[in-house]
Amino acid sequence: MKLFRSDLEQRISNQFFEIAAESLDLGDLQLAESHLKCVITVDTLSHGYRVHGTIEAMAHETCDRCLVRFKGNFQSLLNVILTDDQSLLNEKNVDVIQFTDTEEFIDLSSVIHDLVLLEEPLKRLCKKSCKGLCPACGKNLNETTCTCTVSEYRSRWDALKNLNN
């Protein structure tokens, strides 16, 4: 996503952008739509510009407990400073991007790419109360109950119970 200097100087306020998902190279992340939605505001600072807003998308996910496919909505916050102020750049601040007076535009695609991938959850759940699969018969416990008893289920760790100290 490119932002031109002329746009930045006009102080964009809550402007809606659509970003093609294929242009971001998101790897294994499967989006439900071909575009990400982005709303951006630009503030002028004494040393550059502050670009902030939200990035939203729907992704196809598989629940880690019950293996059901579902659509998950995620939202990420964008907040970067564009500047050529060396004191800000030397701090190795991740949220500060060099933007010199000679540049006509800034490409935020790599920043958006990273923000989207950082929003991927470590544990994907179709719902917080997901019961998962029965470890004995494999039935989805969200949809049905099974007749398995705990004694029928043999854990791979059961052999360790028989070890003598």
C-alpha positions in Angstrom: 0.0 0.0 0.0 1.6 3.2 -1.2 0.9 6.6 0.4 2.0 9.6 -1.6 3.5 12.7 0.1 0.7 14.8 -1.4 -1.9 12.6 0.4 0.1 12.7 3.6 0.2 16.5 3.5 -3.6 16.7 3.1 -4.0 15.0 6.4 -6.0 11.9 5.5 -8.8 11.3 8.1 -10.4 7.9 8.4 -9.9 7.1 4.8 -10.9 3.6 3.7 -8.4 1.5 1.6 -8.7 -2.1 0.3 -5.5 -4.0 0.0 -5.2 -7.0 -2.2 -4.3 -10.0 -0.1 -2.2 -11.5 -2.8 0.1 -8.5 -2.8 1.1 -9.1 0.8 2.3 -12.7 0.4 0.7 -14.0 3.6 2.0 -17.6 3.3 -0.4 -20.2 4.7 -2.9 -17.7 6.0 -6.1 -18.2 4.0 -8.2 -15.1 3.8 -12.0 -15.5 3.2 -12.0 -12.3 1.0 -9.6 -11.2 -1.6 -8.9 -7.9 0.1 -8.1 -6.6 3.5 -9.9 -3.5 4.8 -7.9 -0.7 6.1 -9.0 2.7 7.6 -6.1 5.2 8.0 -5.7 8.6 9.5 -2.6 10.8 9.0 -1.4 13.5 11.5 1.3 16.0 10.7 4.1 16.2 13.2 7.0 18.6 13.5 9.4 15.9 12.4 7.2 14.0 9.9 3.9 12.2 9.8 2.0 9.8 12.1 0.0 7.1 10.2 -2.5 5.2 12.4 -5.6 3.1 11.9 -7.0 -0.4 11.7 -6.6 -3.3 9.4 -9.4 -6.0 9.3 -9.8 -9.2 7.5 -11.7 -12.5 7.6 -9.7 -15.7 7.5 -10.5 -19.4 7.1 -9.4 -21.2 10.2 -9.4 -24.8 11.5 -10.3 -25.2 15.2 -7.4 -26.7 17.1 -9.7 -28.7 19.4 -12.5 -30.0 17.1 -11.0 -29.6 13.6 -14.0 -27.7 12.3 -13.4 -25.1 9.6 -14.7 -21.6 10.5 -14.2 -18.0 9.6 -12.3 -15.9 12.0 -12.3 -12.1 12.0 -9.1 -10.4 13.1 -8.2 -6.7 13.5 -4.8 -5.2 13.8 -3.8 -1.7 14.8 -1.4 0.3 12.6 0.6 3.1 14.2 3.8 4.3 12.6 5.8 7.5 12.4 7.3 8.5 9.1 10.3 10.8 9.6 13.9 11.6 8.6 14.7 12.8 12.2 18.0 10.9 12.9 17.4 11.0 16.7 14.2 9.0 16.3 15.7 6.7 13.7 18.8 5.9 15.8 16.7 4.5 18.6 16.0 1.4 16.5 12.3 2.0 17.2 10.2 -0.5 15.2 7.4 2.0 14.8 9.6 4.7 13.1 10.2 4.5 9.4 12.7 6.7 7.5 10.9 9.0 5.1 13.1 11.6 3.6 12.0 14.9 2.1 13.1 13.7 -1.4 10.8 10.6 -1.4 7.4 11.0 -3.1 5.7 8.0 -1.6 6.1 5.4 1.2 5.2 1.7 0.7 3.6 0.3 3.9 3.1 -3.2 2.5 5.8 -4.8 4.6 4.5 -3.2 7.8 1.0 -4.3 7.0 2.2 -7.8 6.1 4.0 -8.1 9.5 1.0 -6.8 11.5 -1.4 -9.2 9.8 0.8 -12.2 10.5 1.4 -11.1 14.1 -2.4 -11.2 14.7 -2.6 -14.9 13.9 -3.6 -16.6 17.1 -1.4 -19.3 18.7 -4.5 -21.4 19.5 -7.4 -21.2 17.0 -10.8 -22.0 18.5 -14.1 -22.0 16.8 -15.6 -20.7 20.1 -14.2 -20.3 23.6 -16.4 -23.1 25.0 -15.3 -25.6 22.3 -15.3 -29.1 23.8 -13.0 -30.7 21.2 -12.9 -34.3 20.1 -13.4 -37.4 22.3 -9.9 -38.9 22.7 -11.3 -42.4 22.4 -13.8 -42.4 19.6 -13.0 -39.0 17.9 -16.6 -37.7 17.9 -17.0 -33.9 17.9 -18.2 -33.2 21.5 -19.8 -29.9 20.4 -22.2 -31.7 18.1 -22.9 -34.9 20.1 -22.1 -36.8 23.2 -20.4 -40.1 23.1 -20.8 -43.2 25.3 -17.1 -43.6 25.9 -15.9 -44.0 29.5 -12.6 -42.9 30.9 -11.6 -46.5 31.6 -12.0 -47.3 27.8 -9.5 -44.6 26.9 -5.9 -45.7 27.1 -3.3 -43.0 27.1 0.0 -43.4 25.4 1.5 -42.5 28.8 -0.2 -45.4 30.7 2.9 -47.5 30.5 4.7 -45.0 32.6 2.3 -45.6 35.5 3.6 -49.2 35.8 7.3 -48.1 36.3 8.7 -48.7 39.7 10.7 -46.0 41.5 
